[in-house]
Amino acid sequence: MNHDPQDTVSPRTIEQVYKPIDRRTFLKGSAVAMVGVAGLMAALKPLLALESGETTLDDLLQKHYRELKPEDLKKIMAALEAKTEKQYGVRPTIRDLKPIPGVEFGYALNLTRCIGCRKCAHACLKENNQSRDDAQDIEMSYIRVLEMNKGAINLETSSVYYDPETVPQKGKYYMPAQCHQCRQSPCTKVCPVQATWQEPDGVVVVDYNWCIGCRYCMAACPYDARRFNYKKPSLTKDQINPNQSYLSNRIRPKGVVEKCTFCLHRTRDGKYPACLEVCPTGARVFGNLLDPDSEINYILNNKRVYVLKEEVGTLPRFYYFFDK
Amino acid sequence: MRDYFTFLFRVWRLSFQGSWKFYAWMTLLSVVSLIGLNAWAHQIVDGLQTTGMTNQVSWGAYIANFTFLVGVAAAAVMLVIPAYIYKKEHMHEVVLFGELLAIAVIVMCLLFVTVDLGHPERFHHMIPPFGVFNFPGSILSWDVIVLNGYLLLNLHIAGYLLYCRYRHREPTRMFYIPFVFLSIAWAVSIHTVTAFLYVGLAGRSYWHNPLVPSRFLASAFVAGPALMILTFQIVRKVTHYFIGDKPIFTLRMIMTVAMIINMFLLGCELFTEFYSPTQHAAAAHYLYFGLHGHSGLVPWIWTAIALNTIGLGLLISPFSRRIVGLNLACGTCFIGIWTEKGMGLIIPGFVPSPLGQVVEYLPTVNETLVCLGIWSFGALLFSWMLHVAIPIMNGSLRENPEFATSQD
């Protein structure tokens, strides 16, 4: 290739560098700079569509949940209530329920009884204010119900999109899966900013105001238990559950991860999780692992109990069991 | 201090001196970068729904490109080792370009991670005392340290050596040699830590595999030198800087050995996955043959394997002793490894999902524009650094113009 190497920087152009800037160069440079700035502004124009007040200075300066003073948290929750009212037209009550001393929650699910009706998955959506586009959309539900082929416990051949007239179908059994609230939780270990952690009662929570949205926890979770808000949650006024808490079911901003919290706004208040209450077959058992007389401990001590993916070493607080 | 500001001012002036070809190239890269910035602005407003990612496949093209590029940055060490440890004189002609490439590529890596975040404005949550840094628990926090550390090391070494050249004085060994040796270990660490991001996840059997870090390094030492060989030829064609054939052929040898190791490790991986048909091979099955009727990545990975095989064939044959053949080998290897190591590694980690669902992933147009923008910005940065560094390297820009060598 015949090439003139003087194309880029020739001695003549180097000469220029040593000289002070003359008027002509200055004007030329200014014109180029103007074009550059105009291009930059044009590229950033979509940012004008950001809703005002979506990210305030207070949001940026907010500390991690566990470092907040009670009065600061109160102010933040009041601001969140106002924001929800402005954006969704409903004013919720956002509380901060603390773990109850002497309680460690455990959950067990009876695979013999579950019929795969998916009422739990729908109840989860209603309770926890997840985004949904229509009545059938349960993608953001914290519970995925797997339709399994009898004869094995093989996730590989299971289906979550089954849609027959009636359940249960012949030759199938059903296995709902949700956050296992692991004792050795890979998700909390990998979070670079500790936006997710285990509470003293065993519930793994997310500070939605601290999460940076890197989704490393989703990659780490062996149970597909975490959901990401790829968009601002779509919720109509009548879909919103106004009984909310800071660490669980308050409406999430876009760009953060959310997950099952064993309905801590209910369970730390002496109620059962929404998925348990709605279950028509009584397949779900929830209780305090530290109470030797609890039903959950009876099951763990007397039934045939199965831990999903025990080999991954997560030590879940969520168990499956069989009646016969 | 005043001298240093004069230096910066001259560098700034020099940045805008060039032929129309230089201007056309830089304008093109600027425009594509701005298009990418525009796409990112759309993503900020609408959220990551503008990408093809889902709850099941929660990382996509951004993290794939990030992973690949960390390797390219690490490969700068393949110029540093021959130059400083084996004292190959001819490598000193080019070692600085490797460091500049590492700087540009690390910036690209950081950008790819940033655009992947749902809340980039919260990045300070990682920086104590404003935030909580989950160190040493989270491998991602290790990655933040090693990547930024590598960026600083290379900025220091390249900046210091260039400034000394400009001042026309010998660099003090104490000020850069220790950093050069540190950067060698550090380069290996950036790619190993990045591999550990994936290898550490016991729930993803496709990634939970001790071969991944070794393969990462082996493939990086192919893709990085491939890019450098191509760059060196552009440098010697369009600028006044002499680069002989020797460093290029040293790199060819490195590439060849690394590619043989890479393909051997690939063979080991394939044997393990397919000889005994375990459930853990489901992801590999999806990648190479499709799973339950889903086969989105099958043409992708076979393209990669074909390119890598052709690349290896070219490298070990005498054909690549000629520059044309070598360029062809570099092109096929670079694209082949980008294809395999990016999407070919990241996506099957998510397919099937931990609960057995097969959800496929395809990047959207907006996502692709963001990626193109970052590649373009990286090229812009690297072109600019070369444009400024070369007149200093060849002696035409000096503090005292009388010491400058004429390049006629």
Interface residues (C-beta under 8 A of the other chain):
Chain A: M1 H3 P5 Q6 D7 T8 V9 S10 P11 T13 I14 Q16 V17 Y18 I21 G29 V32 G36 G39 L40 A42 A43 L44 K45 P46 L47 A49 L50 T55 L60 H64 E67 E139 M140 R144 L146 N154 L155 E156 T157 S158 V160 A177 P186 K189 V190 C191 P192 V193 Q194 A195 W210 C211 I212 G213 C214 R215 Y216 M218 A219 A220 C221 P222 Y223 D224 R226 R227 F228 N229 Y230 K231 K232 K254 G255 V256 V257 K309 V312 G313 T314
Chain B: R10 R13 L14 F16 Q17 G18 S19 K21 F22 S30 V31 L34 I35 L37 N38 A41 H42 I44 V45 D46 G47 L48 Q49 T51 M53 T54 N55 Q56 S58 W59 V113 D116 L117 G118 H119 P120 E121 R122 F123 H124 H125 M126 G131 V132 F133 N134 G137 S138 I139 L140 S141 V144 L197 Y198 G200 L201 A202 G203 R204 K237 V238 T239 H240 Q279 A282 G349 F350 P352 S353 P354 L355 G356 Q357 H387 I390 P391 S396 L397 P401 A404 S406 Q407 D408
